[in-house]
Amino acid sequence: MAHCPECDATFQAPEDVAFVDMESETKIFGASKRFYIVACDHCGAAIGGGVAGAM
């Protein structure tokens, strides 16, 4: 089980975190990438991030 480093909330379900799309589209070699952060749904602290799907 994971915990928020800021408010110590326990993440037990997908609804406990928010995936925030940064709306950044970069077209390099015809590919679009979406950047996102994962935030605690209780306090809003950023706890991770990444890049989603290339098209």
JONOR-V650389 format. One record per pair of residues at least 6 apart in sequence whose ideal C-beta (glycine too) atoms are under 8 Angstrom apart, sorted by the first residue. I is the first residue (numbers start at 1). GAP is how many residues later the second one is. D is the distance in Angstrom with one decimal. If there is no record, write none. Layout:
<<I;GAP;D> <I;GAP;D>>
//
This chain:
<<1;9;5.8> <1;10;6.9> <1;11;6.7> <2;8;7.5> <2;9;4.5> <3;6;6.8> <3;7;5.7> <3;8;7.0> <4;7;7.2> <4;36;4.2> <4;38;6.5> <4;39;6.5> <4;41;5.9> <4;43;6.4> <5;40;6.9> <5;42;6.8> <6;34;6.6> <6;37;5.3> <6;39;3.8> <7;33;6.5> <7;35;5.5> <7;36;4.1> <7;38;6.9> <9;7;7.0> <9;31;6.1> <9;33;4.2> <9;34;7.0> <10;6;7.5> <11;6;5.9> <11;29;7.9> <15;26;6.7> <16;24;7.6> <16;25;5.4> <16;26;7.4> <17;21;5.3> <17;22;6.7> <17;23;6.5> <17;24;5.7> <17;30;7.2> <18;20;7.3> <18;21;4.8> <18;22;7.7> <18;23;5.0> <18;26;7.9> <19;17;5.4> <19;18;7.8> <19;19;5.9> <20;16;6.1> <20;17;5.0> <20;18;7.7> <20;19;5.8> <21;13;6.0> <21;14;7.8> <21;15;5.3> <22;12;7.6> <22;13;4.2> <22;14;6.0> <22;15;6.7> <23;11;7.8> <24;9;7.5> <24;10;7.2> <24;11;4.5> <25;7;5.0> <25;8;7.1> <25;9;7.0> <26;6;7.2> <26;7;5.6> <31;23;4.3> <31;24;6.4> <32;22;6.9> <32;23;4.8> <33;18;5.1> <33;19;7.3> <33;20;7.3> <33;21;5.7> <34;17;7.0> <34;18;4.5> <34;19;6.4> <35;14;7.2> <35;15;7.7> <35;16;5.8> <35;17;7.8> <36;13;6.2> <36;14;6.3> <36;15;7.7> <36;16;5.8> <37;9;5.1> <37;11;7.0> <37;12;4.2> <38;8;7.3> <38;9;5.5> <38;10;4.2> <38;11;6.3> <38;12;7.9> <39;6;6.4> <39;7;5.3> <39;8;6.5> <40;7;5.9>>
//
